[in-house]
Amino acid sequence: MIRPIRAVSVADLSFGRLALAMGGAGGGTVTIDPRGGPGAYSGVVRPACGAEPSCLPHPARFAVSGEPGRSYRVLLPDTVEARGQRSAARLTVHALSLHSVASAGTASGLLDAEGEGAFSVGGTLTVGALASPDIYHASVPVTVTYD
């Protein structure tokens, strides 16, 4: 009998604390690479975190368990909604992308000899000109199946 596959969210997708540059017109974007890193900012959007670990941007992280040695596939939604931690403002996240240590650059992974695996998800947050300065997080629903 094959063990069922299961994915558990370890961390939500975080865009960190954001602010809009003074005097800037329009909005911008923040892109979080699924492999990690500081985030890429465009338009008038700027990071406003400093060195506080609780407000730094990071990809969503998932732990996977199932049948040892089996490959799996991850299905991501087209978009998700990020919410401001204090303001409850809602912003759209698109261009979701996946990174699996076992299968970099693909939407799949491989469970190790203990039946464990992991992957992370990044994406791009669209920030409008009137967005509230805040820390933005998004829960990313995923579907994981055996290949």
C-alpha positions as CSV (number, residue, x, y, z in Angstrom):
1,M,0.0,0.0,0.0
2,I,1.3,3.4,-1.0
3,R,1.5,6.1,1.7
4,P,-0.7,9.1,1.0
5,I,1.1,12.3,0.0
6,R,0.6,15.3,2.2
7,A,1.9,18.9,2.1
8,V,1.9,21.1,5.2
9,S,2.5,24.9,5.1
10,V,5.5,25.9,7.2
11,A,5.5,29.6,6.4
12,D,3.2,32.0,4.4
13,L,4.5,34.0,1.5
14,S,5.7,37.4,3.0
15,F,6.4,40.5,1.1
16,G,7.8,42.2,4.2
17,R,7.0,45.7,5.4
18,L,6.3,48.0,2.4
19,A,6.1,51.7,1.9
20,L,5.6,54.0,-1.1
21,A,8.3,56.5,-1.9
22,M,7.4,60.1,-1.2
23,G,6.2,62.1,-4.2
24,G,6.1,59.0,-6.4
25,A,3.2,58.6,-8.7
26,G,1.7,55.2,-9.5
27,G,2.3,52.0,-7.7
28,G,4.7,49.1,-8.3
29,T,5.5,45.5,-7.6
30,V,7.5,43.3,-5.2
31,T,8.7,40.0,-6.4
32,I,9.8,37.3,-4.0
33,D,12.0,34.6,-5.6
34,P,11.0,31.0,-4.4
35,R,14.7,30.3,-3.7
36,G,14.8,33.2,-1.2
37,G,16.6,36.5,-1.2
38,P,15.7,40.1,-0.4
39,G,12.9,40.7,-2.9
40,A,12.9,42.8,-6.1
41,Y,11.1,46.2,-6.0
42,S,9.8,48.2,-8.9
43,G,8.0,51.5,-9.2
44,V,7.6,53.6,-6.0
45,V,7.4,50.5,-3.7
46,R,10.3,50.4,-1.2
47,P,11.2,48.0,1.7
48,A,10.6,49.5,5.1
49,C,11.6,46.8,7.4
50,G,15.2,47.5,8.6
51,A,16.7,44.4,10.3
52,E,13.6,43.2,12.1
53,P,13.3,39.4,11.3
54,S,9.5,39.4,11.8
55,C,9.0,41.8,8.8
56,L,11.5,40.5,6.3
57,P,10.2,39.1,3.0
58,H,10.5,35.4,2.3
59,P,8.9,32.7,0.1
60,A,6.1,30.4,1.3
61,R,7.6,27.1,2.5
62,F,6.0,23.7,2.5
63,A,7.0,20.3,3.9
64,V,5.9,17.2,2.0
65,S,5.6,13.6,3.2
66,G,4.6,10.4,1.5
67,E,6.0,7.3,-0.2
68,P,9.9,7.2,-0.1
69,G,11.5,7.7,-3.5
70,R,8.3,8.9,-5.3
71,S,8.2,12.0,-7.4
72,Y,5.4,14.5,-6.9
73,R,3.9,17.4,-8.7
74,V,2.7,20.7,-7.2
75,L,-0.2,22.7,-8.7
76,L,-0.3,26.4,-7.9
77,P,-3.2,28.8,-8.3
78,D,-3.0,31.6,-10.9
79,T,-3.4,34.3,-8.2
80,V,-3.8,34.7,-4.4
81,E,-4.6,37.6,-2.2
82,A,-2.1,39.2,0.2
83,R,-3.4,41.0,3.2
84,G,-1.9,43.8,5.2
85,Q,-1.2,42.7,8.8
86,R,-2.5,45.9,10.4
87,S,-4.6,47.5,7.7
88,A,-6.2,44.3,6.3
89,A,-5.8,45.8,2.9
90,R,-6.0,43.3,0.1
91,L,-3.5,43.1,-2.8
92,T,-3.2,40.6,-5.7
93,V,-0.3,38.2,-6.0
94,H,0.4,36.7,-9.4
95,A,3.2,34.9,-11.3
96,L,3.5,32.3,-8.5
97,S,6.5,30.1,-9.0
98,L,8.0,27.1,-7.3
99,H,11.4,25.8,-6.2
100,S,12.0,22.3,-5.0
101,V,15.5,21.3,-3.8
102,A,15.1,18.0,-5.6
103,S,13.9,19.4,-8.9
104,A,14.9,23.0,-9.3
105,G,13.0,25.0,-11.9
106,T,10.1,22.6,-12.3
107,A,6.7,22.1,-10.7
108,S,7.8,18.8,-9.2
109,G,9.9,17.3,-6.5
110,L,11.2,14.0,-5.2
111,L,10.7,12.5,-1.8
112,D,13.8,11.2,-0.1
113,A,14.5,7.8,1.4
114,E,12.4,8.7,4.5
115,G,9.5,10.0,2.4
116,E,10.2,13.7,3.1
117,G,10.5,16.6,0.8
118,A,10.2,20.4,0.7
119,F,9.4,23.2,-1.7
120,S,9.0,26.9,-1.6
121,V,6.7,29.4,-3.5
122,G,7.4,32.9,-4.6
123,G,5.3,35.5,-6.5
124,T,4.8,39.1,-7.5
125,L,2.7,41.5,-5.4
126,T,1.0,44.4,-7.3
127,V,0.9,47.5,-5.1
128,G,-1.4,50.3,-6.1
129,A,-0.6,54.0,-5.6
130,L,-2.9,54.3,-2.6
131,A,-1.8,51.1,-0.8
132,S,-1.4,51.3,2.9
133,P,2.2,50.9,4.3
134,D,2.0,47.6,6.0
135,I,3.5,44.0,6.3
136,Y,1.9,41.9,3.6
137,H,1.4,38.1,3.8
138,A,-0.3,35.6,1.5
139,S,-1.5,32.0,2.2
140,V,-0.8,29.9,-0.8
141,P,-3.2,27.0,-1.3
142,V,-1.4,24.1,-3.1
143,T,-2.4,20.7,-4.5
144,V,0.3,18.0,-4.3
145,T,-0.1,14.7,-6.2
146,Y,2.2,11.8,-7.1
147,D,3.5,11.8,-10.6
